[in-house]
Amino acid sequence: MASLPPERDSVVSGEQMERKYDSVEPNWEENEPPSFQRAADDSLDESTQPLTGDTGRERLLSRVDLEAQPNGTDLHEKGLRADGAKSEYVLPTTFVNAPRRKPPGTALIIAFLLVLFGIGYLIAAGVTTFTRYGHTLKVNVILMISDGFGVTSETFAREYLQYLKDIEHPSAVSGGRWDFPEGFKGVDELNSFGGSPKQRSFGILPLDQILVGASRTRSADSLVTDSAAGATAFACGLKTFNGAIGVEPTERLPCGTVLEAAKHRGYLTGLVVTSRITHATPATFYAHVADRDAESRIADFLVGDHPLGMQVDYALGGGLCFFLPNTTAGSCRNDDQDMLAKGRKNSRKFIFNATDLRAQSSTADSLNTVGLFNSDHMDYEVDRESRDESTREPSLVEMASKAIDTLSAAAARKSAHGYFLMIEGSRIDHAGHSNDPIAHVYDILAYQETVRTVKQYVDKQNEAGWPTVMVSVSDHETGGLSLARQLSDAYPEYAYYPDALLGATHSTIYLAQELAKQSPASRDYVSSTIFAEGLNITDYTEAEMSTVLDEYSNVARMDNHLADMVSRRAQMGWATHGHSGMDVNLYAYGYQSTKLRGNIENTEIGKFIIDLMQIDVPQITKDLTRNVKQWYSPHTDKHADEHGLVGVAHYHHEF
């Protein structure tokens, strides 16, 4: 039998074949590369028995060309192997010089990786969906913030109202505007010890019933916080520097908030305030800027220009001027952007007065509403009450009730987990800044009225099987209020006189602004309109009159002067026109409220909400910072040289 030509007479082991195969560079000249075959298993038919010896070589010569086979199948692709313990590969003459075939596994690996990537994406999407909708927890959290409301302010409001009831004042008798303290039956009620009417039980305010502890208020960079840092402690659960809105203190990057995390989890969200809706406290829950004064940018977040999309489902307050382009009269913006138009493109609905609010249904159809009831802050309660009813703004209790009704109905209809609602008595703080006891006590009583109403909602929803909790706390105290004042060098008497506030009809800032409209202010106008009608002061001194006549056009000076006239007569003291560093009272009522007890850091309130609602604030922080450079700057003119400042401010020996 003829022998194979030398170049075909080569039988090599599998290992030798692989080394030769890998050493050949691809240089294909045909559409199909040359093929090789390997010996068959003895379980195959005779035509595929092991190719050994001379007979094997003859059979090989008849089968080396794939085109000569009936089915055109490469035996290598069949996975045939040689008989015995050692596989042997038979190479065609052209194999040694043939280009290598592209390893068939490469495409499969790529396809496999793509499949894995797709599965991973679907798992991530599924986890996100489950995170939002997969749990069964249903809970409502109502966080009430009494901005600037200190311990002394609670005492002041309680004793002012007790005085009104004691003298049967029309504003305090049963069925009147202020019909608490709770448990007070009337002027003839005697206390349990018997005795004269002067020994009667005085009763308490709605907040007094639910006092659970105190909150420490310092910020990351000062022992005296501002509202931005104070509210960020509630919203993000961390201390930050004064002026920061939803920003952590070290890298000055955005921190996720309880409102944003609740929204991500599938809860509905709401805000009700009497300040501008873009002001420091409400802004910390939905916006992220390093400077609280950036209210033009803060308004952008509320209408949908937010890296995570629309976050607030229902918002009521003031601040229309920051939604109008600076080409419009009354605008406060620093650009020509129209936030109302932008919001409407994002399906925002805007309402502008009490009539609009009352016309809205308390259903899911009213979600995505922003109420802007004043160009600036809403009216002080004492000024609101003095307006004609047709022009009167909605009260805090009316707005809060509308928000709770709307969010509750919408949550039930949408099968949501519940809602997070922040309600702020904003202007308690502003009155403290003015040292105005009249505006201060009226806004405190309006807040107390709201607390009582919210407690009723909490009871109703808990009884219906929907766990609901209300937490009430202040971000700080304002004014350093004291219920005593020494007016001379003589030893002071132990008294202060809340009756000095009776009959006042306006805040001191309102009266100061009215004075500034005069040209000039006449003595008769000051005596009758400002002193008698506005402040119920008829025993003014000549020095007090002269100050007004000389400086009537200076609004800030008149605000302070008029407030001091009232405070001196009441013998109420104020330490500052700013904030103080004292602790503030902590109140809680309803579901799991017993978990808040004692003297705690303000950050613990945020953490309580996070745990109760089972929300993931760290994940929101990651989402916010993923592409943070595209929408956020950590620096401002105020803080550009203070990057990383977290220490407490110290005394500079300067006054």
Buried (B, 14 or more C-beta within 10 A) or exposed (E): EEEBEEEBEBBBEEEBBEEBBEEBEEEEEEEEBBBBBBBBEEEBEEEBBBBBEEEBBEBBBEBBEBEEBEEEEBBEEEEBBBBEEEBBBBBBBBBBEBBBBEEEEEEEEEEEEEEEEEEEEEEEEEEEEEBBEEEEBBBBBBBBBBBBBBBBBBBBBBBBBBBBBBEEBEBBBEEEBBBBBBEBEEEEBBEEEEEEEEEBBBBBBBBBBBBBBBBBBBBBBBEBBBBBBBBBBBBBBBBBBBBBBBBBBEEBBBBBBBBBBBBBBBBBBBBBBBBBBBBBBBBBBBBBBBBBBBBBBBBBBBBBBBBBEBBBBBBBBBBBBBBBBEEEEEBBBEEEBBBBEBBEEEEBBBBBBBEBBEEBEBEBBBBBBBBBBBBBBBBBBBBBBBEEEEEBBBBBBBBBBBBBBBBBBBBBEEEBBBBBBBBBBBBBBBBBBBBBBBBBBBBBBBBBBBBBBBBEBBEEBBEEEBBBBBBBBBBBBBBBBBBEBEEEEEEEEEEBEBBBBBBBBBBBBBBBBBBBEBEEBEEEBBBEBBBBBBBBBEEBEEEBBEBBBEBBBBBEBBBBBBBBBBBBBBBBBBEBBEBBBBBBBBBBBBBBBEEBEEEBBBBBBBBBBBEBBBBBBEBBBEBBBEEBEEBBBBEBEEBEEBEEBBEEEEEEEEE
